[in-house]
Amino acid sequence: MIPGGSVGRRVYIETLGCPKNEADSSRLGRRLQAAGIQLAPNPEEAEQILVNTCGFVEDAREESIGALLELTETYPDRRVLAMGCLVQRYRDELRQGLPEVAGWYGLTELDLLVADLAGEEPSPARSTGRPPHSAPPVPAAGGAHAFIKISDGCDHRCSFCAIPGIKGPYRALPLSSVLEQVEAALDGGARELVLVGQDTAVWQAGAWTLPGLIRRLSADPRTAWVRLMYLQPEHLDDALLELIAQEPKLCRYLDIPFQHASGRILRSMRRAGDGERYLELLARARALMPDVAVRSTFIVGYPGETDEDFAVLLDFVKEAAFDYAGVFGFSPEEGTRAAELSGRVSPDLIRERLNRLSGALNDHAEAKAREIIGWTGDLLVDQAPERPDPSARGEGEPPLAVGRTYRQAPDVDGVTYLESPSAQAGPVALGAGSLVKVRISEAVGLDLVAELLPAPDGRRSELGRPEVAR
Ligand code: SF4
């Protein structure tokens, strides 16, 4: 610690991995601020650098280790610490391999971490490993969206997944903890609340169920949108689909990690369903909500995946017509059942299948993006460079704003560029968090270009509108 305490306590947090990690970092950041520790916007302005790591798959592990190496090399005079999934899983090996890292903190050691960053001696009470969701309420940082973690751990036992081993069984976070995060996020300027967990659909805390939670969050006039991520297909029932169709502020957006479509492979993955049942689910969803956007994720090259299994998957994605999707090549994760399976697919074949499936998904997604041209609805602005007169934007200048429609989840899907106000819209003052009416005029790959429209009442759309324009 730097003598004098506060001088040495500015902390920069580098977050790797999924939105759940972002939610953890954001909550940790607020907790550090409550402990009198400043958050630095970049490593140069920090005395301590904390890396929130991901240990989910090999690529993510390499990225986390690469970040630790780069930061310790670039900033030899700063303390670099690590937290998160990778540490939880490989602490001993990491400690040996990266002695220059000043501290390693697993998922239940946030009290110790905060004490270390604050330069305090941890008290015995602090070293009990209080779960991360018990962080106290503190002010939030700004932003047009915030990831709100509603649960931790997972009760599923998908054969390829290390998360239950890392994070333990499913635990719904209590309403108070969810509301603390929400309050801090809205106070900090967030307008979209993105609910994350390993299995969002099953959240229940005491008498509170997911519909009640969504209605409560929607009732706050500062909330523009609520979005659900990670809806496991077996828990996405008709009642939940109807809720998504009916709740005005709940984005008509389904993030369903199907993983595969071959029933044989899904059984081996210890997952329910098959392509046929998944298509039925999508048909029900689209019958209720023709304008729903659907994202999914897939794994190719799972042990025993034959050419026929892969063909089933290709046919499935063609039929399912996803708006967005991610594909991973299988990597054997230590401690998982799939790592012990025979029938490994060669790395070359995994790469080939990955390219083919990504190409097919991308083609479908780009076609879906082109179908959106002409759509009018709300755009939530994430960034808007300041300019004196937006209507006077010249050729080649940056867009007026970058934002998202309800069809685009933050970080994972495309974005929408607000290129120019339409003739009738007149000069506008845009900022992060503005909710404005737009018409999509162009698709560039997965990204969209929009023009600003006047709101129906002649004024710019305001935050807290009672409905999500579709
Ligand atoms: S549902 Fe399956 S893939 Fe998702 S976190 Fe749980 S075990 Fe892992």
Residues whose N, C-alpha, C, O or C-beta is under 5 A from the ligand:
A	BS01	SF4	C154 H156 R157 C158 C161 I163 Q198
